[in-house]
Amino acid sequence: MTTLRRTLALAAVSALALSTLVSAPAAGTTTPTDVALEWYDVTAETLAAAGAPTQVTNNRTWAIGWTAATRAVLRSPAAPAPYKEAAVAAAVHETLVALAPARKTELDQALTATLARIPDGSAETGGVAAGRQQAQAVLASRADDGLDPASVNAPFTPPPAAAGVWQPTPPTYSPATQYGNRLAKPFLLARADQFRPGPPPALGSPQYNRDLAEVRADGAVGSTTRTQAQTDTATFWLGSSYVLYTAPLRFALSEAAQRPLAERLQLVALFHVAAVDTQIATSDTKYAYLRWRPVTALRGTADAEWTPLHNTPAHPDYPSGHNTYSGSAEQVLTTLVGARTAKPYTIGSPSAPGVTRTYSNWRQLTVENVDARVWSGIHTRTADTVGVTLGRQVAAHALRNSDKLFR
């Protein structure tokens, strides 16, 4: 099992454990099965077991399945509940079987379990047909969109080494990754560079010098200025953003339980559509500017032995992908659920086993991500804050144009 798949599996287990903690019914009572949460968990489990090795590809799978489910429900607003529940299950099932065929047996069992609760009849059969039809239509529209793992990690040859220019980083000096994202087909962006920010601070500028001095002091493996609490934050937010946001999104879906089903489906669909488009925009900006990582800058200009707390990912510094993702997630959750939650939620992290953190808003996740990448020695603060802004802009665009997705 690859490291990513182990991480995804841990995230799925964490999300399911959290759902039990937050929403378990009182002893002696029963709660009707929530079809949205049921198929959220099926999706998470499926991708944990048989997901792609590239984050954006897994976001794409969610986006396709949940867009199809949303369309199936929205296009029959007067249909009875059994129709809508069958449509959700069939749409997500059809998508996952197509994109994670190794899990077909488990997915067929999950569909059978859902349909067993629904009375036989025209509502059930009509819902199943609608869900499958929409899944097939969305899958067809996304064929060859450049978000398969091979296309995402298309080869990239960096230019000759020069001041400010990205080069492979220690300790592995791995080839660049995620270059192909910028060439992929977005869901709602008009083009990959639609919200491209201006260039990073000029080499030697006051902002550049402040950024690099902060990372040098606080992001070093042997830092004497970074506190234990800061080290803990860096470690907690080290892993895949897709994985780390699985539990918060599930909580948001649970907290919206009294809303119409179509609204809840849109929440999940738009979260992942915005995440895909944000990652496309992120790679566009990274490879447009090719800004070197702090470890390259510091070893080349200040301290040949400088080493970050955590290993540097194999792509340029500006902007931070973790923070474009967190900015996008915060924008979608705040707009569709509200800035604060009615009750606190608790999440875990695969990179900090056994550790949990509790929040009552979405903004704090972003704040911690910004700090974490500096304290890890991975990014400059400007790369982080610009990343947040880019993610928010892309997500806001997705929300404004959601009618194009669901019509």
HELIX and SHEET records of a PDB file:
HELIX    1   1 THR A    3  SER A   23  1                                  21    
HELIX    2   2 VAL A   35  ALA A   50  1                                  16    
HELIX    3   3 GLN A   55  LEU A   74  1                                  20    
HELIX    4   4 ALA A   81  LEU A   99  1                                  19    
HELIX    5   5 PRO A  101  ARG A  103  5                                   3    
HELIX    6   6 LYS A  104  ARG A  117  1                                  14    
HELIX    7   7 SER A  122  SER A  141  1                                  20    
HELIX    8   8 PRO A  149  VAL A  152  1                                   4    
HELIX    9   9 TYR A  179  LEU A  183  5                                   5    
HELIX   10  10 PRO A  206  ASP A  218  1                                  13    
HELIX   11  11 GLN A  228  PHE A  236  1                                   9    
HELIX   12  12 SER A  241  LEU A  244  1                                   4    
HELIX   13  13 THR A  246  GLU A  255  1                                  10    
HELIX   14  14 LEU A  261  TYR A  289  1                                  29    
HELIX   15  15 PRO A  294  THR A  301  1                                   8    
HELIX   16  16 GLY A  321  LEU A  336  1                                  16    
HELIX   17  17 ARG A  363  TRP A  375  1                                  13    
HELIX   18  18 ARG A  381  ARG A  400  1                                  20    
HELIX   19  19 SER A  402  PHE A  406  1                                   5    
SHEET    1   A 2 ARG A 340  GLY A 348  0                                        
SHEET    2   A 2 THR A 356  ASN A 361 -1                                        
END                                                                             
